[in-house]
Amino acid sequence: MSNKLLDQFRQQEADNIALSVKFNRWSLVMITLMIQEQEQKLVASDLPVDGDGELDNFWEEIG
């Protein structure tokens, strides 16, 4: 009986790992697509790349 339970546990863990791998791959694809879309939006916009030559220091502004 315990051998059957051990086999069931192993199968359940294998299924969980397979789902995790599938989710990780899906997440990577979605993040890649989101980055590509954001890059396209930024290229298409007419926003300045840098702020008139001044470097904004984030840490000084919040300090």
Jmol script that loads the backbone (N, CA, C; Angstrom):
load data "model"
ATOM      1  N   MET A   1       0.824  -1.206   0.000  1.00  0.00           N
ATOM      2  CA  MET A   1       0.000   0.000   0.000  1.00  0.00           C
ATOM      3  C   MET A   1       0.863   1.263   0.000  1.00  0.00           C
ATOM      4  N   SER A   2       1.910   1.269   0.797  1.00  0.00           N
ATOM      5  CA  SER A   2       2.749   2.466   0.872  1.00  0.00           C
ATOM      6  C   SER A   2       3.477   2.709  -0.439  1.00  0.00           C
ATOM      7  N   ASN A   3       3.787   1.640  -1.189  1.00  0.00           N
ATOM      8  CA  ASN A   3       4.433   1.796  -2.483  1.00  0.00           C
ATOM      9  C   ASN A   3       3.503   2.506  -3.461  1.00  0.00           C
ATOM     10  N   LYS A   4       2.218   2.194  -3.385  1.00  0.00           N
ATOM     11  CA  LYS A   4       1.227   2.858  -4.242  1.00  0.00           C
ATOM     12  C   LYS A   4       1.120   4.339  -3.888  1.00  0.00           C
ATOM     13  N   LEU A   5       1.118   4.657  -2.614  1.00  0.00           N
ATOM     14  CA  LEU A   5       1.051   6.046  -2.175  1.00  0.00           C
ATOM     15  C   LEU A   5       2.287   6.819  -2.616  1.00  0.00           C
ATOM     16  N   LEU A   6       3.442   6.168  -2.533  1.00  0.00           N
ATOM     17  CA  LEU A   6       4.677   6.809  -2.959  1.00  0.00           C
ATOM     18  C   LEU A   6       4.654   7.091  -4.461  1.00  0.00           C
ATOM     19  N   ASP A   7       4.143   6.152  -5.238  1.00  0.00           N
ATOM     20  CA  ASP A   7       4.021   6.353  -6.685  1.00  0.00           C
ATOM     21  C   ASP A   7       3.052   7.490  -7.014  1.00  0.00           C
ATOM     22  N   GLN A   8       1.953   7.560  -6.266  1.00  0.00           N
ATOM     23  CA  GLN A   8       0.986   8.643  -6.477  1.00  0.00           C
ATOM     24  C   GLN A   8       1.611   9.994  -6.149  1.00  0.00           C
ATOM     25  N   PHE A   9       2.368  10.042  -5.062  1.00  0.00           N
ATOM     26  CA  PHE A   9       3.032  11.274  -4.673  1.00  0.00           C
ATOM     27  C   PHE A   9       4.034  11.702  -5.740  1.00  0.00           C
ATOM     28  N   ARG A  10       4.826  10.763  -6.223  1.00  0.00           N
ATOM     29  CA  ARG A  10       5.806  11.077  -7.258  1.00  0.00           C
ATOM     30  C   ARG A  10       5.126  11.587  -8.522  1.00  0.00           C
ATOM     31  N   GLN A  11       4.019  10.969  -8.898  1.00  0.00           N
ATOM     32  CA  GLN A  11       3.295  11.405 -10.088  1.00  0.00           C
ATOM     33  C   GLN A  11       2.738  12.817  -9.890  1.00  0.00           C
ATOM     34  N   GLN A  12       2.202  13.076  -8.711  1.00  0.00           N
ATOM     35  CA  GLN A  12       1.663  14.400  -8.417  1.00  0.00           C
ATOM     36  C   GLN A  12       2.768  15.455  -8.457  1.00  0.00           C
ATOM     37  N   GLU A  13       3.922  15.151  -7.910  1.00  0.00           N
ATOM     38  CA  GLU A  13       5.044  16.081  -7.937  1.00  0.00           C
ATOM     39  C   GLU A  13       5.541  16.306  -9.364  1.00  0.00           C
ATOM     40  N   ALA A  14       5.583  15.256 -10.160  1.00  0.00           N
ATOM     41  CA  ALA A  14       5.995  15.394 -11.558  1.00  0.00           C
ATOM     42  C   ALA A  14       5.009  16.277 -12.316  1.00  0.00           C
ATOM     43  N   ASP A  15       3.726  16.094 -12.055  1.00  0.00           N
ATOM     44  CA  ASP A  15       2.710  16.943 -12.690  1.00  0.00           C
ATOM     45  C   ASP A  15       2.867  18.400 -12.277  1.00  0.00           C
ATOM     46  N   ASN A  16       3.136  18.621 -10.992  1.00  0.00           N
ATOM     47  CA  ASN A  16       3.330  19.987 -10.502  1.00  0.00           C
ATOM     48  C   ASN A  16       4.544  20.642 -11.144  1.00  0.00           C
ATOM     49  N   ILE A  17       5.622  19.888 -11.281  1.00  0.00           N
ATOM     50  CA  ILE A  17       6.829  20.434 -11.916  1.00  0.00           C
ATOM     51  C   ILE A  17       6.554  20.760 -13.374  1.00  0.00           C
ATOM     52  N   ALA A  18       5.838  19.876 -14.064  1.00  0.00           N
ATOM     53  CA  ALA A  18       5.507  20.120 -15.470  1.00  0.00           C
ATOM     54  C   ALA A  18       4.660  21.377 -15.622  1.00  0.00           C
ATOM     55  N   LEU A  19       3.709  21.585 -14.724  1.00  0.00           N
ATOM     56  CA  LEU A  19       2.885  22.797 -14.773  1.00  0.00           C
ATOM     57  C   LEU A  19       3.717  24.039 -14.483  1.00  0.00           C
ATOM     58  N   SER A  20       4.650  23.924 -13.564  1.00  0.00           N
ATOM     59  CA  SER A  20       5.522  25.057 -13.245  1.00  0.00           C
ATOM     60  C   SER A  20       6.376  25.440 -14.442  1.00  0.00           C
ATOM     61  N   VAL A  21       6.928  24.458 -15.117  1.00  0.00           N
ATOM     62  CA  VAL A  21       7.748  24.721 -16.302  1.00  0.00           C
ATOM     63  C   VAL A  21       6.895  25.375 -17.381  1.00  0.00           C
ATOM     64  N   LYS A  22       5.690  24.853 -17.573  1.00  0.00           N
ATOM     65  CA  LYS A  22       4.778  25.417 -18.579  1.00  0.00           C
ATOM     66  C   LYS A  22       4.450  26.869 -18.239  1.00  0.00           C
ATOM     67  N   PHE A  23       4.162  27.145 -16.979  1.00  0.00           N
ATOM     68  CA  PHE A  23       3.839  28.503 -16.552  1.00  0.00           C
ATOM     69  C   PHE A  23       5.030  29.435 -16.732  1.00  0.00           C
ATOM     70  N   ASN A  24       6.235  28.956 -16.387  1.00  0.00           N
ATOM     71  CA  ASN A  24       7.429  29.780 -16.543  1.00  0.00           C
ATOM     72  C   ASN A  24       7.667  30.132 -18.000  1.00  0.00           C
ATOM     73  N   ARG A  25       7.479  29.186 -18.897  1.00  0.00           N
ATOM     74  CA  ARG A  25       7.657  29.455 -20.328  1.00  0.00           C
ATOM     75  C   ARG A  25       6.608  30.447 -20.815  1.00  0.00           C
ATOM     76  N   TRP A  26       5.370  30.266 -20.373  1.00  0.00           N
ATOM     77  CA  TRP A  26       4.287  31.178 -20.762  1.00  0.00           C
ATOM     78  C   TRP A  26       4.593  32.580 -20.250  1.00  0.00           C
ATOM     79  N   SER A  27       5.068  32.669 -19.019  1.00  0.00           N
ATOM     80  CA  SER A  27       5.394  33.970 -18.441  1.00  0.00           C
ATOM     81  C   SER A  27       6.494  34.656 -19.232  1.00  0.00           C
ATOM     82  N   LEU A  28       7.516  33.914 -19.616  1.00  0.00           N
ATOM     83  CA  LEU A  28       8.617  34.483 -20.380  1.00  0.00           C
ATOM     84  C   LEU A  28       8.128  35.033 -21.716  1.00  0.00           C
ATOM     85  N   VAL A  29       7.251  34.294 -22.375  1.00  0.00           N
ATOM     86  CA  VAL A  29       6.692  34.757 -23.651  1.00  0.00           C
ATOM     87  C   VAL A  29       5.875  36.027 -23.445  1.00  0.00           C
ATOM     88  N   MET A  30       5.050  36.053 -22.412  1.00  0.00           N
ATOM     89  CA  MET A  30       4.212  37.226 -22.152  1.00  0.00           C
ATOM     90  C   MET A  30       5.065  38.449 -21.817  1.00  0.00           C
ATOM     91  N   ILE A  31       6.078  38.277 -21.009  1.00  0.00           N
ATOM     92  CA  ILE A  31       6.946  39.400 -20.648  1.00  0.00           C
ATOM     93  C   ILE A  31       7.683  39.911 -21.878  1.00  0.00           C
ATOM     94  N   THR A  32       8.162  38.994 -22.710  1.00  0.00           N
ATOM     95  CA  THR A  32       8.843  39.390 -23.939  1.00  0.00           C
ATOM     96  C   THR A  32       7.917  40.196 -24.836  1.00  0.00           C
ATOM     97  N   LEU A  33       6.677  39.744 -24.986  1.00  0.00           N
ATOM     98  CA  LEU A  33       5.704  40.473 -25.805  1.00  0.00           C
ATOM     99  C   LEU A  33       5.404  41.848 -25.220  1.00  0.00           C
ATOM    100  N   MET A  34       5.272  41.933 -23.907  1.00  0.00           N
ATOM    101  CA  MET A  34       4.985  43.210 -23.268  1.00  0.00           C
ATOM    102  C   MET A  34       6.146  44.184 -23.465  1.00  0.00           C
ATOM    103  N   ILE A  35       7.370  43.692 -23.377  1.00  0.00           N
ATOM    104  CA  ILE A  35       8.537  44.552 -23.597  1.00  0.00           C
ATOM    105  C   ILE A  35       8.564  45.040 -25.039  1.00  0.00           C
ATOM    106  N   GLN A  36       8.287  44.147 -25.986  1.00  0.00           N
ATOM    107  CA  GLN A  36       8.271  44.540 -27.394  1.00  0.00           C
ATOM    108  C   GLN A  36       7.206  45.597 -27.661  1.00  0.00           C
ATOM    109  N   GLU A  37       6.023  45.416 -27.091  1.00  0.00           N
ATOM    110  CA  GLU A  37       4.958  46.409 -27.269  1.00  0.00           C
ATOM    111  C   GLU A  37       5.355  47.752 -26.674  1.00  0.00           C
ATOM    112  N   GLN A  38       5.964  47.737 -25.499  1.00  0.00           N
ATOM    113  CA  GLN A  38       6.390  48.986 -24.861  1.00  0.00           C
ATOM    114  C   GLN A  38       7.469  49.675 -25.682  1.00  0.00           C
ATOM    115  N   GLU A  39       8.402  48.883 -26.225  1.00  0.00           N
ATOM    116  CA  GLU A  39       9.444  49.469 -27.063  1.00  0.00           C
ATOM    117  C   GLU A  39       8.842  50.121 -28.308  1.00  0.00           C
ATOM    118  N   GLN A  40       7.857  49.461 -28.915  1.00  0.00           N
ATOM    119  CA  GLN A  40       7.199  50.029 -30.089  1.00  0.00           C
ATOM    120  C   GLN A  40       6.495  51.333 -29.747  1.00  0.00           C
ATOM    121  N   LYS A  41       5.843  51.381 -28.603  1.00  0.00           N
ATOM    122  CA  LYS A  41       5.157  52.603 -28.182  1.00  0.00           C
ATOM    123  C   LYS A  41       6.159  53.734 -27.948  1.00  0.00           C
ATOM    124  N   LEU A  42       7.281  53.411 -27.318  1.00  0.00           N
ATOM    125  CA  LEU A  42       8.282  54.435 -27.046  1.00  0.00           C
ATOM    126  C   LEU A  42       8.914  54.955 -28.332  1.00  0.00           C
ATOM    127  N   VAL A  43       9.182  54.067 -29.272  1.00  0.00           N
ATOM    128  CA  VAL A  43       9.771  54.494 -30.543  1.00  0.00           C
ATOM    129  C   VAL A  43       8.779  55.352 -31.319  1.00  0.00           C
ATOM    130  N   ALA A  44       7.500  55.001 -31.255  1.00  0.00           N
ATOM    131  CA  ALA A  44       6.478  55.733 -32.001  1.00  0.00           C
ATOM    132  C   ALA A  44       6.154  57.085 -31.354  1.00  0.00           C
ATOM    133  N   SER A  45       6.447  57.237 -30.073  1.00  0.00           N
ATOM    134  CA  SER A  45       6.124  58.496 -29.400  1.00  0.00           C
ATOM    135  C   SER A  45       7.166  59.552 -29.740  1.00  0.00           C
ATOM    136  N   ASP A  46       6.817  60.788 -29.448  1.00  0.00           N
ATOM    137  CA  ASP A  46       7.762  61.876 -29.696  1.00  0.00           C
ATOM    138  C   ASP A  46       8.347  62.414 -28.391  1.00  0.00           C
ATOM    139  N   LEU A  47       8.378  61.574 -27.389  1.00  0.00           N
ATOM    140  CA  LEU A  47       8.924  61.985 -26.104  1.00  0.00           C
ATOM    141  C   LEU A  47      10.441  62.115 -26.199  1.00  0.00           C
ATOM    142  N   PRO A  48      11.012  63.073 -25.499  1.00  0.00           N
ATOM    143  CA  PRO A  48      12.468  63.225 -25.532  1.00  0.00           C
ATOM    144  C   PRO A  48      13.145  62.039 -24.851  1.00  0.00           C
ATOM    145  N   VAL A  49      14.312  61.686 -25.366  1.00  0.00           N
ATOM    146  CA  VAL A  49      15.044  60.561 -24.805  1.00  0.00           C
ATOM    147  C   VAL A  49      15.687  60.947 -23.484  1.00  0.00           C
ATOM    148  N   ASP A  50      16.295  62.131 -23.433  1.00  0.00           N
ATOM    149  CA  ASP A  50      16.864  62.611 -22.179  1.00  0.00           C
ATOM    150  C   ASP A  50      16.325  64.010 -21.891  1.00  0.00           C
ATOM    151  N   GLY A  51      16.332  64.355 -20.623  1.00  0.00           N
ATOM    152  CA  GLY A  51      15.729  65.609 -20.193  1.00  0.00           C
ATOM    153  C   GLY A  51      16.629  66.803 -20.398  1.00  0.00           C
ATOM    154  N   ASP A  52      16.735  67.329 -21.597  1.00  0.00           N
ATOM    155  CA  ASP A  52      17.512  68.530 -21.917  1.00  0.00           C
ATOM    156  C   ASP A  52      18.957  68.447 -21.441  1.00  0.00           C
ATOM    157  N   GLY A  53      19.537  67.264 -21.529  1.00  0.00           N
ATOM    158  CA  GLY A  53      20.929  67.110 -21.149  1.00  0.00           C
ATOM    159  C   GLY A  53      21.157  66.934 -19.662  1.00  0.00           C
ATOM    160  N   GLU A  54      20.142  67.170 -18.860  1.00  0.00           N
ATOM    161  CA  GLU A  54      20.281  66.991 -17.421  1.00  0.00           C
ATOM    162  C   GLU A  54      19.942  65.551 -17.061  1.00  0.00           C
ATOM    163  N   LEU A  55      20.759  64.992 -16.184  1.00  0.00           N
ATOM    164  CA  LEU A  55      20.467  63.648 -15.712  1.00  0.00           C
ATOM    165  C   LEU A  55      19.633  63.756 -14.445  1.00  0.00           C
ATOM    166  N   ASP A  56      18.448  63.189 -14.503  1.00  0.00           N
ATOM    167  CA  ASP A  56      17.584  63.191 -13.318  1.00  0.00           C
ATOM    168  C   ASP A  56      18.107  62.147 -12.343  1.00  0.00           C
ATOM    169  N   ASN A  57      18.353  62.577 -11.137  1.00  0.00           N
ATOM    170  CA  ASN A  57      18.836  61.654 -10.115  1.00  0.00           C
ATOM    171  C   ASN A  57      17.664  61.275  -9.229  1.00  0.00           C
ATOM    172  N   PHE A  58      17.160  60.095  -9.461  1.00  0.00           N
ATOM    173  CA  PHE A  58      15.995  59.589  -8.740  1.00  0.00           C
ATOM    174  C   PHE A  58      16.223  59.616  -7.235  1.00  0.00           C
ATOM    175  N   TRP A  59      17.399  59.183  -6.801  1.00  0.00           N
ATOM    176  CA  TRP A  59      17.666  59.067  -5.380  1.00  0.00           C
ATOM    177  C   TRP A  59      17.757  60.437  -4.701  1.00  0.00           C
ATOM    178  N   GLU A  60      18.216  61.440  -5.401  1.00  0.00           N
ATOM    179  CA  GLU A  60      18.266  62.781  -4.812  1.00  0.00           C
ATOM    180  C   GLU A  60      16.859  63.349  -4.664  1.00  0.00           C
ATOM    181  N   GLU A  61      15.984  63.035  -5.610  1.00  0.00           N
ATOM    182  CA  GLU A  61      14.612  63.545  -5.559  1.00  0.00           C
ATOM    183  C   GLU A  61      13.822  62.942  -4.413  1.00  0.00           C
ATOM    184  N   ILE A  62      14.045  61.674  -4.109  1.00  0.00           N
ATOM    185  CA  ILE A  62      13.267  61.066  -3.033  1.00  0.00           C
ATOM    186  C   ILE A  62      13.926  61.243  -1.671  1.00  0.00           C
ATOM    187  N   GLY A  63      15.190  61.726  -1.669  1.00  0.00           N
ATOM    188  CA  GLY A  63      15.924  61.874  -0.393  1.00  0.00           C
ATOM    189  C   GLY A  63      15.600  63.105   0.349  1.00  0.00           C
TER     190      GLY A  63
END
end "model"
wireframe off; spacefill off
backbone 0.3
color backbone group
